[in-house]
Structure formats: structure tokens, C-alpha cells
Amino acid sequence: MQILYDKVSAEWEKSVHLPSRLLPALAERHMRIHNEAIVRARVLGWDAELGDDH
């Protein structure tokens, strides 16, 4: 697991860990996956708003 984490981290370092700095094809893929995950999370009841106990 650590080896995978290190490989992923090394790739993200190339873009300074910012999706906006990814190459266009990777940025598009990242946005698609991220947006699909947000939609799925909301369908399952996730709410991004912080409650009073933040």
C-alpha cells in the first residue's frame, strides 16, 4: 500500500498537487471522476455543509 501511495504522490507532485495544473487530458478525467463521486455521495445522503458541531 505504501508503494502505491508513493507512486501516486510522486505523480501528483508533478502538478504541485493541484488539479488545475494537470495536463488537459488528466484534468478532464479528474474532473469527470470527481463530479461523478460528488453526485453519488449526494445521492447516498452526503451533505457538504458543516453543521453547528464543526
Residue pairs with C-beta under 8 A, 6 or more apart in sequence:
15 21
15 22
15 23
15 26
19 27
19 30
19 31
19 34
20 27
22 30
